[in-house]
Amino acid sequence: MSKLLSFQKKLSTEFVKHIESTKDLCIYKFSVFSIPQSVIFPNARYLTLINCSKTGISNILNPDIFPNINTINYLSTNSDKDLHTRFPSDVKWVFPDKNYDFYNFMVELGYGKKDSNIIKEYIHNKRILDGKNGFDISYEVDINVPNYGIVNGAWWQSQFYEYLVSMQNKGVIKKEEDVKQEEEESQLQKNKVVNELDSIDF
């Protein structure tokens, strides 16, 4: 697994407390290839994916990470049509009322439904940002996070990334401690063997 590198953005303790305890988790513009093994959201019942990439969704949308999920609000790009098979058939999928292949496939087979109001529920404000040459256009979005409030999407995205980095680093520290403990236990075992040999009268 490739290592996630921090962008040195301060991780909000309020953010961490929210995502680790909330039943309604919101992820914005997620595109990370690697997910630390220690990342899990057992309290999440509702998951909202906003403008996430196909690769990011494929990596994070996993029952090992969301073991108790029952509703997925999918406000993102097209994805693999077998994505739903990762979860039990009773997990509900909700899509914007848009004509995308993945949305249509899921609805037609009875795995999900379209909601014409879902974008308004989560996208609070969308501002167009012109590129340097006047043609490259990007967007800045404010999102409405349930039980948290309205936040800048880019800030929410960076916080979630830094959270993954922190979880990865915790795992590294834990592994180093395990190695140290194993070395100490190995040394104790060697000392025991030496003492036993010393006590033998040849």
C-alpha positions as CSV (number, residue, x, y, z in Angstrom):
1,M,0.0,0.0,0.0
2,S,1.4,3.4,-1.0
3,K,2.0,5.8,1.9
4,L,-0.2,8.9,2.3
5,L,1.7,12.1,2.7
6,S,0.4,14.9,4.8
7,F,-0.2,18.4,3.3
8,Q,0.4,19.8,6.8
9,K,-3.2,20.9,7.3
10,K,-4.2,21.1,10.9
11,L,-6.7,18.3,11.8
12,S,-9.7,19.6,13.7
13,T,-10.5,17.6,16.8
14,E,-14.1,18.6,16.3
15,F,-14.0,17.0,12.8
16,V,-12.5,13.8,14.1
17,K,-15.0,13.6,16.9
18,H,-17.8,14.0,14.4
19,I,-16.8,11.5,11.7
20,E,-15.9,8.8,14.3
21,S,-19.3,9.2,16.1
22,T,-21.8,10.3,13.5
23,K,-24.5,8.0,12.0
24,D,-24.6,10.2,8.9
25,L,-21.2,10.4,7.4
26,C,-20.4,12.7,4.4
27,I,-17.4,12.4,2.1
28,Y,-16.5,15.0,-0.5
29,K,-14.3,14.7,-3.5
30,F,-12.6,11.5,-2.3
31,S,-10.0,10.1,-4.7
32,V,-7.4,8.4,-2.5
33,F,-5.9,5.1,-3.7
34,S,-4.9,3.8,-0.3
35,I,-7.0,3.4,2.8
36,P,-5.2,2.6,6.1
37,Q,-6.3,-0.8,7.5
38,S,-7.2,0.8,10.8
39,V,-9.9,3.0,9.2
40,I,-13.5,1.9,10.1
41,F,-16.7,3.7,10.8
42,P,-18.9,1.4,12.7
43,N,-21.4,4.1,13.8
44,A,-22.2,5.2,10.2
45,R,-25.7,4.2,9.1
46,Y,-26.0,6.7,6.2
47,L,-23.1,7.5,3.9
48,T,-23.1,10.4,1.4
49,L,-20.5,10.4,-1.4
50,I,-20.3,13.8,-3.1
51,N,-18.2,14.3,-6.3
52,C,-16.0,11.4,-5.4
53,S,-13.9,9.7,-8.1
54,K,-14.5,6.2,-9.4
55,T,-11.2,5.0,-7.9
56,G,-11.8,6.7,-4.6
57,I,-15.3,5.1,-4.3
58,S,-14.0,1.7,-5.2
59,N,-11.4,1.9,-2.5
60,I,-13.4,3.2,0.4
61,L,-16.9,1.8,-0.3
62,N,-16.3,-1.5,1.5
63,P,-18.2,-3.3,4.2
64,D,-15.0,-3.7,6.3
65,I,-14.9,0.1,6.5
66,F,-18.7,0.6,6.8
67,P,-20.0,-2.6,8.5
68,N,-23.3,-1.2,9.6
69,I,-24.3,1.0,6.7
70,N,-27.9,0.9,5.5
71,T,-28.2,3.8,3.1
72,I,-25.8,5.2,0.5
73,N,-26.5,8.6,-1.0
74,Y,-24.6,8.5,-4.2
75,L,-23.9,12.0,-5.5
76,S,-20.9,11.1,-7.6
77,T,-19.7,9.8,-10.9
78,N,-20.5,6.6,-12.7
79,S,-19.0,3.4,-11.1
80,D,-18.6,-0.3,-11.7
81,K,-22.0,-1.9,-12.0
82,D,-21.2,-4.6,-9.6
83,L,-20.4,-2.2,-6.8
84,H,-23.6,-2.9,-5.0
85,T,-22.7,-6.6,-4.6
86,R,-20.2,-5.7,-1.9
87,F,-23.1,-5.0,0.5
88,P,-26.2,-6.9,1.6
89,S,-29.2,-6.5,-0.8
90,D,-31.2,-4.5,1.8
91,V,-28.7,-1.6,1.7
92,K,-30.6,1.4,0.1
93,W,-29.0,3.4,-2.7
94,V,-30.2,6.9,-3.4
95,F,-29.2,8.9,-6.5
96,P,-29.8,12.4,-7.9
97,D,-32.5,12.6,-10.6
98,K,-29.9,12.5,-13.4
99,N,-29.5,10.4,-16.5
100,Y,-26.3,8.5,-15.8
101,D,-25.7,4.9,-16.7
102,F,-24.9,3.7,-13.2
103,Y,-27.9,5.5,-11.7
104,N,-30.2,4.1,-14.4
105,F,-28.8,0.6,-14.0
106,M,-29.2,0.5,-10.2
107,V,-32.8,1.9,-10.4
108,E,-33.9,-0.4,-13.2
109,L,-32.8,-3.5,-11.3
110,G,-34.5,-2.3,-8.1
111,Y,-31.3,-1.6,-6.1
112,G,-31.8,2.1,-5.8
113,K,-34.1,5.1,-6.4
114,K,-33.7,8.7,-7.6
115,D,-34.5,11.7,-5.5
116,S,-34.9,15.1,-7.1
117,N,-34.2,16.9,-3.8
118,I,-31.1,15.1,-2.7
119,I,-28.6,17.6,-4.3
120,K,-30.3,20.5,-2.6
121,E,-30.1,18.7,0.7
122,Y,-26.3,18.4,0.6
123,I,-25.0,21.1,-1.8
124,H,-25.6,24.4,-0.2
125,N,-23.7,26.7,-2.5
126,K,-21.7,26.3,-5.8
127,R,-19.5,29.0,-7.1
128,I,-17.7,29.0,-10.5
129,L,-14.0,29.8,-10.5
130,D,-12.5,30.8,-13.8
131,G,-9.1,29.5,-14.8
132,K,-6.1,31.7,-15.8
133,N,-6.9,31.4,-19.5
134,G,-10.7,32.0,-19.0
135,F,-11.5,28.5,-20.3
136,D,-10.5,26.2,-17.4
137,I,-13.4,26.4,-15.1
138,S,-13.6,24.8,-11.7
139,Y,-16.1,25.0,-8.9
140,E,-16.0,25.8,-5.2
141,V,-18.7,24.2,-3.2
142,D,-20.2,24.5,0.3
143,I,-21.7,21.3,1.6
144,N,-24.4,20.8,4.2
145,V,-23.1,18.1,6.5
146,P,-25.8,16.5,8.7
147,N,-25.3,17.2,12.4
148,Y,-22.3,19.4,11.7
149,G,-23.4,22.3,9.5
150,I,-22.5,24.1,6.3
151,V,-18.8,23.9,5.5
152,N,-16.5,24.6,2.6
153,G,-16.1,21.5,0.5
154,A,-12.4,21.9,0.0
155,W,-11.8,22.2,3.8
156,W,-13.9,19.1,4.4
157,Q,-12.0,17.2,1.8
158,S,-8.6,18.1,3.2
159,Q,-9.7,17.2,6.7
160,F,-10.8,13.8,5.7
161,Y,-7.5,13.2,3.9
162,E,-5.5,14.4,6.9
163,Y,-7.6,12.1,9.1
164,L,-6.5,9.1,6.9
165,V,-2.9,10.2,7.2
166,S,-3.2,10.4,11.0
167,M,-4.8,6.9,11.1
168,Q,-2.0,5.6,8.9
169,N,0.7,7.1,11.2
170,K,-1.0,5.6,14.2
171,G,-0.7,2.2,12.6
172,V,3.0,2.8,11.9
173,I,3.6,3.8,15.5
174,K,1.8,0.7,16.7
175,K,3.8,-1.6,14.4
176,E,7.0,0.0,15.7
177,E,5.9,-0.7,19.3
178,D,5.1,-4.3,18.4
179,V,8.5,-4.8,16.8
180,K,10.2,-3.3,20.0
181,Q,8.1,-5.7,22.2
182,E,9.1,-8.7,20.0
183,E,12.7,-7.7,20.2
184,E,12.5,-7.5,24.0
185,E,10.8,-10.8,24.2
186,S,13.4,-12.4,21.9
187,Q,16.2,-11.0,24.1
188,L,14.5,-12.4,27.2
189,Q,14.3,-15.8,25.6
190,K,17.9,-15.7,24.6
191,N,18.9,-14.8,28.1
192,K,16.9,-17.7,29.4
193,V,18.6,-20.1,27.0
194,V,22.0,-18.8,28.0
195,N,21.2,-19.2,31.7
196,E,20.0,-22.8,31.1
197,L,23.2,-23.6,29.2
198,D,25.3,-22.1,32.0
199,S,23.7,-24.3,34.5
200,I,24.4,-27.5,32.6
201,D,27.4,-29.4,33.9
202,F,29.1,-31.1,30.9
